[in-house]
């Protein structure tokens, strides 16, 4: 066993996290946990993991659910393509006999299952010697071995994959991957690594070279763009119940398949008067319920405002919707049924203010 692995295991014996998906080799549970934990903190992801296992205890149960059901249960986790891909992959599994594949290549052919997820399922569910190369692996190994090759290049990915194949404990791949994940997530962290207490410090190249916070290296930095959203929430009475209008977000943009109120987007900040003029509405009819609400996505900052507008009837609501979003189809929804629709967290926050 390499000194790196020996030190890592000693640390892991003392500091291993107690996580529910580590008590099982069920490949569905392992797969679900790995998808949820992509871009999600463990504390938040754990609740969603239990929720999904309770609602969809098997691959078959997930596959037969509607996409709307899956998205609604996923609401609040973000990166909704993960949920859509998970749902489609479950349907693939059922179409291929109902058994989750037990080899890496077959797992990779499932919708949304990349190198990391396939490796994690192989190691945790089937005991196969694959290194799950995620952000923790990149960070820990780049620092320890002093690797300056950018991790987001073809050369970098090949180099770290080869390193993973060299380091993986072939007798206990699950233990190795879990130790690496926990060490990176709680000790060798991006911003505040615990170097003075680190069991790897004596051999760590980055620490010796005072390069800890500079590693790992990325060649590209994606620019963060700002978008200005103005939600219009029509309110009208129908059959004795207050209604509003929602539409399904189209493919090709954020929040595909989720529902939102009619949306008017501008390239720059806009006042209520400017919004009213653009959508053909009297400015005095717009009642602000949220102004300059900031919502941060990975590569986008959304500055949102929301306005309630009372209308005479469904016909008036449909006319307003067509002026704002003529390319989409409206759904006329009673306010007391809004909870049945999967919406982005930003919209959920706005609805809480109604």
C-alpha positions as CSV (number, residue, x, y, z in Angstrom):
1,X,0.0,0.0,0.0
2,X,1.3,3.4,-0.9
3,X,2.1,5.9,1.9
4,X,-0.6,8.2,0.5
5,X,-3.3,5.5,0.9
6,X,-2.0,4.4,4.3
7,X,-2.2,7.9,5.7
8,X,-5.6,8.4,4.1
9,X,-7.0,5.3,5.7
10,X,-5.7,6.2,9.2
11,X,-7.4,9.6,8.9
12,X,-10.6,7.9,7.6
13,X,-10.8,5.5,10.6
14,X,-11.1,8.6,12.8
15,X,-13.2,10.9,10.7
16,X,-15.5,8.9,8.3
17,X,-18.9,10.5,7.9
18,X,-22.0,8.4,8.7
19,X,-24.0,8.7,5.5
20,X,-27.2,6.6,4.9
21,X,-26.2,5.4,1.4
22,X,-23.0,3.9,2.8
23,X,-25.0,1.2,4.6
24,X,-26.1,-0.4,1.4
25,X,-24.8,-2.0,-1.8
26,X,-28.1,-1.5,-3.5
27,X,-27.0,-0.1,-6.9
28,X,-30.2,2.0,-7.2
29,X,-29.6,3.6,-3.9
30,X,-26.0,4.2,-4.7
31,X,-26.9,5.7,-8.1
32,X,-29.6,7.9,-6.6
33,X,-27.2,9.3,-3.9
34,X,-24.5,10.1,-6.4
35,X,-26.9,12.0,-8.7
36,X,-28.3,13.9,-5.8
37,X,-24.9,14.8,-4.4
38,X,-23.7,16.3,-7.7
39,X,-23.6,20.1,-7.1
40,X,-25.4,19.6,-3.7
41,X,-24.2,19.7,-0.2
42,X,-24.5,16.5,1.8
43,X,-26.7,18.1,4.5
44,X,-29.3,19.2,1.9
45,X,-28.9,16.1,-0.3
46,X,-29.6,13.6,2.6
47,X,-33.2,14.8,3.0
48,X,-33.8,14.5,-0.7
49,X,-32.3,11.0,-0.7
50,X,-34.7,9.8,1.9
51,X,-37.6,11.5,0.2
52,X,-36.8,9.8,-3.1
53,X,-36.3,6.3,-1.6
54,X,-39.6,6.7,0.2
55,X,-41.5,7.8,-2.9
56,X,-39.7,5.7,-5.5
57,X,-38.3,2.7,-3.6
58,X,-37.3,0.9,-6.8
59,X,-36.0,1.7,-10.3
60,X,-39.4,0.5,-11.5
61,X,-41.3,2.9,-9.3
62,X,-39.1,5.8,-10.6
63,X,-39.5,4.7,-14.2
64,X,-43.3,4.6,-14.1
65,X,-43.6,8.0,-12.4
66,X,-44.4,11.1,-14.6
67,X,-41.6,13.6,-15.2
68,X,-43.7,16.2,-13.4
69,X,-43.8,14.0,-10.3
70,X,-40.0,13.6,-10.4
71,X,-39.4,17.3,-10.9
72,X,-41.7,18.2,-8.2
73,X,-39.9,16.0,-5.7
74,X,-36.6,17.4,-6.9
75,X,-37.8,21.0,-6.4
76,X,-35.2,23.1,-4.6
77,X,-32.1,21.0,-5.5
78,X,-31.4,22.8,-8.8
79,X,-29.7,21.5,-11.9
80,X,-33.0,19.9,-12.9
81,X,-31.4,18.1,-15.9
82,X,-30.1,15.6,-13.2
83,X,-33.7,14.6,-12.4
84,X,-34.8,14.4,-16.0
85,X,-31.8,12.2,-16.9
86,X,-32.3,10.0,-13.8
87,X,-35.9,9.5,-14.8
88,X,-35.0,8.7,-18.4
89,X,-32.2,6.3,-17.3
90,X,-34.6,4.5,-15.0
91,X,-36.9,3.9,-18.0
92,X,-33.9,2.7,-20.0
93,X,-33.1,0.2,-17.3
94,X,-36.7,-1.1,-17.3
95,X,-36.6,-1.3,-21.0
96,X,-33.5,-3.5,-20.8
97,X,-34.8,-6.1,-18.4
98,X,-35.1,-4.1,-15.2
99,X,-31.6,-4.7,-13.8
100,X,-29.1,-1.9,-13.3
101,X,-26.0,-2.8,-15.3
102,X,-23.1,-4.3,-13.4
103,X,-20.3,-3.1,-15.6
104,X,-18.8,0.3,-16.3
105,X,-19.4,0.4,-20.1
106,X,-23.1,-0.5,-19.8
107,X,-23.6,2.0,-17.0
108,X,-22.0,4.8,-19.1
109,X,-24.7,4.1,-21.8
110,X,-27.5,5.2,-19.4
111,X,-28.8,8.7,-19.8
112,X,-26.8,11.2,-17.7
113,X,-24.4,8.6,-16.3
114,X,-20.9,10.0,-16.8
115,X,-17.5,8.7,-15.9
116,X,-17.7,9.6,-12.3
117,X,-21.1,8.2,-11.6
118,X,-20.4,5.0,-13.4
119,X,-17.2,4.6,-11.4
120,X,-18.9,5.3,-8.1
121,X,-21.7,2.7,-8.8
122,X,-19.1,0.1,-9.8
123,X,-17.0,0.7,-6.7
124,X,-19.8,1.1,-4.1
125,X,-22.4,-1.3,-5.4
126,X,-20.3,-4.0,-7.1
127,X,-16.8,-3.7,-5.5
128,X,-15.1,-3.1,-8.8
129,X,-11.7,-1.3,-8.8
130,X,-12.7,2.1,-10.3
131,X,-11.6,5.4,-8.9
132,X,-14.5,7.9,-8.6
133,X,-12.7,11.0,-9.9
134,X,-14.6,14.1,-8.7
135,X,-13.7,17.5,-7.4
136,X,-12.4,16.1,-4.2
137,X,-10.1,13.6,-6.0
138,X,-8.7,16.4,-8.3
139,X,-8.1,18.7,-5.3
140,X,-6.5,16.2,-3.0
141,X,-4.2,14.6,-5.6
142,X,-3.3,17.8,-7.4
143,X,-2.1,19.2,-4.1
144,X,-0.4,16.1,-2.7
145,X,1.5,15.2,-5.9
146,X,2.0,18.8,-7.1
147,X,0.1,18.4,-10.4
148,X,-0.3,21.7,-12.3
149,X,-1.9,20.2,-15.4
150,X,-5.3,21.9,-15.8
151,X,-8.1,19.5,-14.8
152,X,-10.5,20.8,-17.4
153,X,-8.3,19.8,-20.4
154,X,-8.0,16.5,-22.2
155,X,-4.4,16.1,-21.0
156,X,-5.5,16.8,-17.4
157,X,-8.4,14.3,-17.4
158,X,-6.1,11.6,-18.8
159,X,-3.4,12.3,-16.3
160,X,-5.8,12.2,-13.3
161,X,-7.6,9.1,-14.6
162,X,-4.2,7.3,-14.9
163,X,-3.4,8.4,-11.3
164,X,-6.7,7.1,-10.1
165,X,-6.0,3.7,-11.7
166,X,-2.7,3.7,-9.9
167,X,-4.0,4.7,-6.5
168,X,-7.2,2.7,-6.3
169,X,-7.3,0.0,-3.7
170,X,-8.2,-3.1,-5.7
171,X,-9.2,-5.0,-2.6
172,X,-11.4,-2.2,-1.1
173,X,-12.3,0.3,-3.8
174,X,-15.4,1.5,-1.9
175,X,-13.3,2.3,1.2
176,X,-10.7,4.2,-0.9
177,X,-13.2,6.3,-2.7
178,X,-15.2,7.1,0.5
179,X,-12.0,8.1,2.3
180,X,-10.9,10.3,-0.6
181,X,-14.4,12.0,-0.8
182,X,-14.6,12.6,3.0
183,X,-11.0,13.9,3.2
184,X,-11.6,16.3,0.3
185,X,-15.0,17.5,1.5
186,X,-14.1,18.1,5.1
187,X,-10.3,18.4,5.4
188,X,-8.6,19.3,2.1
189,X,-11.2,21.9,1.2
190,X,-11.1,24.5,-1.6
191,X,-10.7,27.6,0.5
192,X,-9.7,26.7,4.1
193,X,-7.8,23.4,4.1
194,X,-6.7,22.2,7.5
195,X,-3.0,21.9,6.5
196,X,-1.6,22.2,10.0
197,X,-3.6,19.1,11.1
198,X,-3.2,17.2,7.9
199,X,-1.8,13.6,8.0
200,X,-0.5,14.1,4.5
201,X,1.2,17.4,5.1
202,X,4.8,16.0,5.4
203,X,4.7,14.7,1.8
204,X,2.3,17.3,0.3
205,X,4.0,19.1,-2.6
206,X,1.6,22.0,-2.6
207,X,2.3,22.8,1.0
208,X,6.0,22.5,0.5
209,X,5.7,24.9,-2.4
210,X,3.2,27.2,-0.8
211,X,0.8,26.5,-3.6
212,X,-2.2,24.9,-1.7
213,X,-4.8,27.5,-2.8
214,X,-3.5,27.6,-6.4
215,X,-4.2,23.9,-6.9
216,X,-5.9,22.3,-8.7
217,X,-5.5,24.4,-11.9
218,X,-8.3,25.2,-14.3
219,X,-7.6,26.5,-17.8
220,X,-11.0,28.1,-18.3
221,X,-13.1,30.3,-16.1
222,X,-16.7,30.6,-17.2
223,X,-17.9,34.1,-17.1
224,X,-21.0,34.8,-14.9
225,X,-23.8,36.6,-16.8
226,X,-26.6,38.6,-15.3
227,X,-30.2,38.3,-16.5
228,X,-33.1,40.5,-15.5
229,X,-36.4,38.6,-15.0
230,X,-39.8,40.3,-14.5
231,X,-42.5,37.9,-13.5
232,X,-46.1,38.9,-14.1
233,X,-48.6,37.1,-11.9
234,X,-52.2,37.4,-13.3
235,X,-55.0,37.0,-10.7
236,X,-58.6,36.4,-11.8
237,X,-61.7,34.7,-10.5
238,X,-63.1,31.6,-12.1
239,X,-65.9,29.4,-10.6
240,X,-65.4,31.0,-7.3
241,X,-61.7,30.3,-7.0
242,X,-58.7,32.7,-7.5
243,X,-56.6,31.6,-10.5
244,X,-53.3,32.5,-12.1
245,X,-51.3,31.5,-15.1
246,X,-48.2,29.3,-15.4
247,X,-46.3,27.9,-18.4
248,X,-43.7,25.2,-18.8
249,X,-40.2,26.3,-19.4
250,X,-38.9,25.2,-22.9
251,X,-35.8,23.2,-23.7
252,X,-32.6,25.1,-24.4
253,X,-32.6,27.4,-21.3
254,X,-32.5,27.1,-17.6
255,X,-35.3,25.2,-15.7
256,X,-36.5,23.1,-18.7
257,X,-39.8,21.5,-17.9
258,X,-40.5,23.5,-14.7
259,X,-43.4,25.9,-14.4
260,X,-43.2,29.7,-13.9
261,X,-45.5,32.7,-14.2
262,X,-45.4,34.7,-17.5
263,X,-41.9,36.1,-17.8
264,X,-40.7,39.3,-19.4
265,X,-36.9,39.4,-19.6
266,X,-34.8,42.5,-20.3
267,X,-31.1,43.0,-21.0
268,X,-30.8,45.7,-18.4
269,X,-32.6,46.7,-15.2
270,X,-36.1,48.0,-16.0
271,X,-38.6,49.9,-13.9
272,X,-42.2,48.9,-13.3
273,X,-43.4,51.6,-15.8
274,X,-41.0,50.2,-18.5
275,X,-42.3,46.7,-17.9
276,X,-45.9,47.8,-18.0
277,X,-45.4,49.6,-21.3
278,X,-43.6,46.6,-22.8
279,X,-46.4,44.2,-22.0
280,X,-49.2,46.6,-22.8
281,X,-50.5,47.0,-19.3
282,X,-51.5,50.0,-17.2
283,X,-48.6,50.7,-14.8
284,X,-51.0,51.4,-12.0
285,X,-52.3,47.8,-12.3
286,X,-49.0,46.3,-11.4
287,X,-48.6,45.6,-7.7
288,X,-44.9,44.8,-6.8
289,X,-44.5,41.8,-4.6
290,X,-40.7,41.4,-5.1
291,X,-38.1,43.8,-6.4
292,X,-34.5,43.1,-7.3
293,X,-34.6,39.6,-5.8
294,X,-31.1,38.1,-6.4
295,X,-30.8,34.4,-7.3
296,X,-27.5,32.9,-8.0
297,X,-26.9,30.0,-10.3
298,X,-23.5,28.6,-11.2
299,X,-22.8,30.7,-14.2
300,X,-25.7,33.2,-14.0
301,X,-27.0,35.8,-11.7
302,X,-30.7,36.5,-11.9
303,X,-32.1,39.7,-10.7
304,X,-35.9,39.2,-10.5
305,X,-38.9,41.4,-9.9
306,X,-42.5,40.2,-9.6
307,X,-45.8,42.0,-10.1
308,X,-49.3,40.9,-9.3
309,X,-52.0,42.2,-11.7
310,X,-55.8,41.7,-11.1
311,X,-57.8,40.9,-14.2
312,X,-61.5,40.6,-15.0
313,X,-61.5,37.0,-16.2
314,X,-59.7,34.2,-17.9
315,X,-60.0,35.8,-21.3
316,X,-58.1,38.9,-20.1
317,X,-55.5,36.7,-18.5
318,X,-55.0,34.8,-21.7
319,X,-54.7,38.0,-23.7
320,X,-52.0,39.3,-21.3
321,X,-50.1,36.0,-21.4
322,X,-50.1,36.1,-25.2
323,X,-48.6,39.6,-25.2
324,X,-45.8,38.4,-22.9
325,X,-45.2,34.8,-24.1
326,X,-46.9,34.3,-27.5
327,X,-44.7,31.3,-28.3
328,X,-45.9,29.3,-25.2
329,X,-49.1,27.7,-24.0
330,X,-50.7,28.9,-20.8
331,X,-52.0,26.8,-17.9
332,X,-54.8,28.3,-15.9
333,X,-54.2,27.2,-12.3
334,X,-56.1,27.8,-9.1
335,X,-53.9,29.3,-6.4
336,X,-54.7,26.5,-4.0
337,X,-53.3,24.0,-6.6
338,X,-49.9,25.7,-7.1
339,X,-48.2,23.2,-4.9
340,X,-48.9,20.5,-7.5
341,X,-46.5,22.2,-10.0
342,X,-42.8,21.9,-10.0
343,X,-41.3,25.4,-10.0
344,X,-37.8,26.8,-9.6
345,X,-36.7,27.8,-6.1
346,X,-36.8,31.5,-7.2
347,X,-40.4,31.2,-8.2
348,X,-41.2,29.4,-5.0
349,X,-39.7,32.3,-3.0
350,X,-41.9,34.7,-5.0
351,X,-45.1,32.6,-4.4
352,X,-44.3,32.7,-0.6
353,X,-44.8,36.5,-0.8
354,X,-48.2,36.3,-2.3
